[in-house]
Amino acid sequence: DESVQEAIQTILMQHPPEYSVRLDQLGQMFQRLTGQSWRKQYKQYYGTMSKFLRSEPSLFTVSGPKVYLNDAEAHVALKSSQEQADKQSAAEAEKKNENENDKDKDKAKDEAKDEDEKDKEENAVVEDEFPGWFHFNDAEVKPILSERVKSQFG
């Protein structure tokens, strides 16, 4: 029921300054917006569109061939405040994501520093312990602990 009301309100709010449309046009616009025919989808539950609109006098007025949105300025203000709240929520979510990304980056930097420090310590131990064995690869040359050589070759 509320989604139907919101769809109709959305349509009417797109037609200032009176915030009104002809009833026959409203049916067509409703189908374009929702992808559903009033007659096929809602008539069995709510009756005709005109009957539904008349059953919601706080929201809509049917006068002759036209349908009016009651208190349209309040709806516009409400929609504006909702859009502003949505923008604020999106901005807060983006800021939270940025903070999380920054934390992830900081954590990765800390882990890289820890690994570098561990390598330096290992290299210092290796040089003191047995400076004759080294591991060569395309990127770097590293000393190898004698414990590793012993474990591999006995």
Secondary structure as GFF3:
##gff-version 3
##sequence-region A 1 154
A	DSSP	alpha_helix	2	13	.	.	.	ID=ss1
A	DSSP	beta_strand	20	22	.	.	.	ID=ss2
A	DSSP	alpha_helix	23	34	.	.	.	ID=ss3
A	DSSP	alpha_helix	38	41	.	.	.	ID=ss4
A	DSSP	alpha_helix	43	46	.	.	.	ID=ss5
A	DSSP	alpha_helix	49	54	.	.	.	ID=ss6
A	DSSP	beta_strand	60	63	.	.	.	ID=ss7
A	DSSP	beta_strand	66	69	.	.	.	ID=ss8
A	DSSP	alpha_helix	72	129	.	.	.	ID=ss9
A	DSSP	beta_strand	134	136	.	.	.	ID=ss10
A	DSSP	beta_strand	141	143	.	.	.	ID=ss11
A	DSSP	alpha_helix	146	153	.	.	.	ID=ss12
###
